[in-house]
Amino acid sequence: MRTTLQPGLTNRLTKYLRTTQQLIEEGRDAVSSKELGDFTGINPVQVRRDLNAIGFSGTRGVGYQAYDLVEAVRDILGLRQTYNIALVGAGNLGSAIAASTILPKRGFVIHDVFDDDSDKIGRTVGNVVVKHIEELAKSVAEAEEIIGIIATPSSAAQHVANLMTDANIRVILNYTDVLLHVPSNVDVHRIDPTAQLMHTLYYLTQAEGQEAS
């Protein structure tokens, strides 16, 4: 049975995982808590506490074995399988997501892409042929797609969310600026680059204020 983690720890472990995977792709065999802290913006002391909390320890002067760290974090987060994704929206954003080479490396596969635009239906984005949105429920049932991505215009987002929840998708990544209304058993994650920029600008402003004082 998988350990129940606090949301804050889960978010931090995800950052450690992503960073370590990227370092492995650059040819690294080990990573230190300071490096993980520098790349994620998390205090190295907190990094060590978090990894100790999941029973993973490093070697003084060497750091953490990168491959072992990835395996340990993937195991604790339950990322031992491949997850099928239903992507709705075959415009510029949706096409870019479907063509991503990073997602498959992380265990996420864009299994189906849907749209309601007749000019887009039948086209290939990434390696997937775009289907009509009316096929979503059938396709999700057949492929066991448990994650949905909404990359549509904002005006269509709630309708798409309704179709996804009706099809028993329980995790939705929302790339629009709409606050979706979904059942309580559906987990929605809003992907908002603007919020990240505002977060970054806040810290830049704080740093400039400290330099001026």
C-alpha positions in Angstrom: 0.0 0.0 0.0 1.3 3.4 -1.0 2.2 5.9 1.8 -0.2 8.9 2.1 1.8 12.1 1.5 1.1 15.6 2.5 0.3 17.8 -0.6 3.4 20.0 0.0 5.7 17.0 0.1 4.1 15.6 -3.0 4.7 18.8 -4.9 8.3 19.0 -3.7 9.0 15.3 -4.6 7.6 16.0 -8.1 10.1 18.8 -8.5 13.0 16.6 -7.3 12.0 13.9 -9.7 11.7 16.2 -12.7 15.1 17.9 -11.9 16.9 14.6 -11.4 15.5 13.1 -14.6 16.8 16.1 -16.5 20.2 15.8 -14.9 20.3 12.1 -15.8 19.6 13.1 -19.4 22.6 15.4 -19.2 24.8 12.5 -18.2 24.8 12.9 -14.4 25.1 9.9 -12.1 24.7 11.8 -8.8 23.0 14.9 -7.5 23.5 16.8 -4.2 20.8 18.4 -2.0 22.3 21.8 -2.8 21.9 21.2 -6.5 18.3 20.0 -6.1 17.7 23.1 -3.9 19.3 25.4 -6.5 17.2 24.0 -9.4 13.9 23.8 -7.5 14.1 26.9 -5.3 13.8 24.7 -2.2 16.1 25.0 0.8 18.7 22.1 0.8 17.9 21.4 4.4 14.2 20.8 3.4 15.4 18.6 0.5 17.3 16.4 2.9 14.3 16.2 5.2 12.0 15.3 2.4 14.2 12.5 1.1 14.8 11.2 4.6 11.1 11.1 5.1 10.7 8.7 2.2 13.6 6.6 3.5 16.1 7.7 0.9 19.6 8.8 1.9 22.7 10.0 0.1 26.4 9.6 0.6 28.5 12.4 2.2 30.7 14.1 -0.4 28.9 12.3 -3.2 25.2 13.1 -2.9 22.3 11.0 -4.1 22.6 8.3 -6.7 20.4 9.8 -9.5 18.9 6.7 -10.9 18.1 5.3 -7.5 16.5 8.6 -6.5 14.3 8.6 -9.5 13.2 5.1 -8.8 12.5 5.8 -5.2 10.5 8.9 -5.9 8.6 7.3 -8.8 7.7 4.4 -6.5 6.5 6.7 -3.6 4.4 8.8 -6.0 2.9 5.7 -7.7 4.4 6.4 -11.1 5.2 2.9 -12.0 2.9 2.6 -15.0 2.1 4.5 -18.2 -0.8 6.9 -18.0 -3.1 7.5 -21.1 -4.2 11.0 -21.7 -7.2 12.4 -23.6 -6.3 15.8 -25.0 -9.1 18.1 -26.2 -8.1 20.9 -28.4 -6.0 20.5 -31.6 -5.0 24.1 -32.1 -1.5 25.5 -31.6 -1.3 24.7 -27.9 -2.9 21.3 -28.2 -0.6 20.4 -31.1 2.4 21.4 -29.2 1.4 19.3 -26.2 0.7 16.3 -28.4 4.1 16.6 -30.1 6.0 16.8 -26.8 8.8 14.3 -26.4 9.0 14.9 -22.7 5.7 13.4 -21.7 6.4 9.9 -22.9 9.7 9.9 -21.1 7.8 10.7 -17.9 5.2 7.9 -18.4 2.4 10.0 -19.9 1.1 9.1 -23.4 -1.2 11.3 -25.4 -3.5 8.5 -26.5 -6.3 10.5 -28.2 -6.8 14.0 -29.4 -10.2 15.5 -29.9 -11.7 18.6 -31.4 -15.0 19.8 -32.9 -13.5 21.7 -35.8 -14.0 19.8 -39.1 -10.8 21.3 -40.5 -8.8 19.7 -37.7 -10.6 16.3 -37.5 -8.6 13.6 -39.3 -5.3 15.6 -39.1 -2.3 14.1 -37.3 -0.9 16.0 -34.3 2.2 14.4 -32.8 1.5 10.8 -33.7 -2.2 10.9 -33.1 -5.1 11.4 -35.5 -7.6 14.0 -34.3 -11.1 12.6 -33.5 -14.4 14.3 -33.1 -15.2 15.3 -29.6 -18.3 13.2 -29.8 -16.0 10.1 -29.7 -14.5 11.1 -26.3 -16.6 8.9 -24.1 -16.2 5.8 -26.2 -12.4 6.3 -26.6 -11.9 6.9 -22.9 -13.7 3.8 -22.0 -11.7 1.7 -24.4 -8.3 3.1 -23.6 -8.8 3.7 -19.9 -7.7 7.3 -20.2 -7.6 8.6 -16.7 -6.2 12.0 -17.4 -7.7 14.8 -19.5 -6.1 17.9 -20.8 -8.2 20.9 -21.9 -6.4 23.0 -24.4 -9.5 24.7 -26.0 -10.7 28.3 -26.2 -12.0 29.4 -22.8 -15.6 29.4 -24.0 -15.5 25.6 -24.5 -13.7 24.7 -21.3 -16.7 24.0 -19.1 -18.5 21.9 -21.7 -15.3 19.8 -22.3 -14.9 19.4 -18.5 -18.5 18.1 -18.3 -17.8 15.6 -21.1 -14.7 14.4 -19.4 -16.3 13.9 -16.0 -19.2 12.1 -17.7 -16.6 9.8 -19.2 -15.2 9.1 -15.8 -12.0 11.1 -16.2 -11.0 12.0 -12.7 -7.9 14.1 -13.3 -8.1 17.2 -15.5 -5.3 19.6 -16.5 -6.9 22.9 -17.5 -4.9 25.2 -19.7 -7.6 27.8 -19.9 -8.3 30.7 -17.6 -11.8 29.3 -16.7 -12.5 28.1 -13.1 -14.1 24.8 -13.8 -17.1 23.4 -11.9 -16.7 19.7 -11.5 -17.8 17.0 -9.0 -15.9 16.7 -5.8 -14.2 13.5 -6.8 -12.5 15.2 -9.8 -9.1 16.7 -9.4 -8.5 19.8 -11.5 -5.1 21.3 -12.0 -5.0 24.7 -13.6 -1.9 25.3 -15.7 -1.5 29.1 -15.6 1.8 30.6 -17.0 0.6 34.0 -15.9 0.4 33.0 -12.3 4.0 31.6 -12.4 5.2 34.9 -14.0 3.5 36.9 -11.2 5.1 34.6 -8.6 8.5 35.2 -10.3 8.0 39.0 -10.5 7.1 39.1 -6.8 10.4 37.6 -5.9 12.3 39.8 -8.3 10.6 42.8 -6.7 11.5 41.6 -3.2 15.2 41.1 -4.3 15.4 44.6 -5.8 13.9 46.1 -2.6 16.5 44.3 -0.5 19.4 45.5 -2.8 18.1 49.1 -2.6 17.8 49.1 1.2 
